[in-house]
Amino acid sequence: MTAGDERMQERLRDLLEQVQRGEASVEEALKRLRGFPYEDLDFARLDSHRSLRTGFPEVVFCPGKTVEQIVQIVARLRAHEGRVMAARAAPEVAEALQQRFPDAVYHAAARMVVLGEPAQPHTRGAVLVVSAGTADIPVAEEAAVTAETMGSRVERLFDVGVAGIHRLLDSRERLFTANVLVVVAGMEGALASVVAGLVSRPVIAVPTSIGYGASFGGLAPLLTMLNSCAPGVAVVNIDNGFGAGYLAHLINDEKRGANGA
């Protein structure tokens, strides 16, 4: 046990003893726990109370970490939270996690590993994830798996870019019935504006780094989406399917909206 762990346990013990003595109410203790610190692993400080504050546990971003570090982080988050999601997981990371945790599920297209009981869809509306091209699917799947793991019902509509816009229009009824849409596109990124011009629901635009040299690794679609003349478009960073899926679920989560959480 590290010195940070000992300090955290001491603070938690002191808080529980205050509740036991009647010096602090349960509500006050919960309020204080929302700012409770973290578990110190020396190489990482795990926000083990994030779900208490935001409704969903800390997500592990795998690039830049060793396989051993990722396994340790996931193990500790699993002990605290039960459910863990690891993003941008390479196959060797997924293999190591599945060896340690037999229930770990690797979503290869999304490059994500999910541990714990899958969330049952608890939203009436659906998130529709739309990709312009097949090459955009990894980012689109990252968004879809994220929203599904958080508890949204997710539908997918792939390879309907503006170069063959009839493919999109053939599925327009699916666009109209979605509660929130995530539109993933590279090249010039025009698909988000087209979709937003057709629907009355929020559109979350995700530029991808797919494209030829003048797309500048996703900068061209990013600027196109930011300059969209269609109302109702919000834009996340290049290739940020996770952020788009997370935001889509927050919009789609009627219970959260009703409670003001």
Secondary structure, 3 states (H helix, E strand, C coil): CCHHHHHHHHHHHHHHHHHHHCCCCHHHHHHHHCCCCCEECCCCEECCCHHHHHCCCCCEECCCCCHHHHHHHHHHHHHHHCCEEEECCCHHHHHHHHHHCCCCEEECCCCEEEECCCCCCCCCCEEEEEECCHHHHHHHHHHHHHHHHHCCEEEEECCCCHHHHHHHHCCHHHHHHCCEEEEEECCCCCHHHHHHCCCCCCEEEEECCCCCHHHHHHHHHHHHHHCCCCCCEEECCCCCHHHHHHHHHHHHCHHHHHHCC
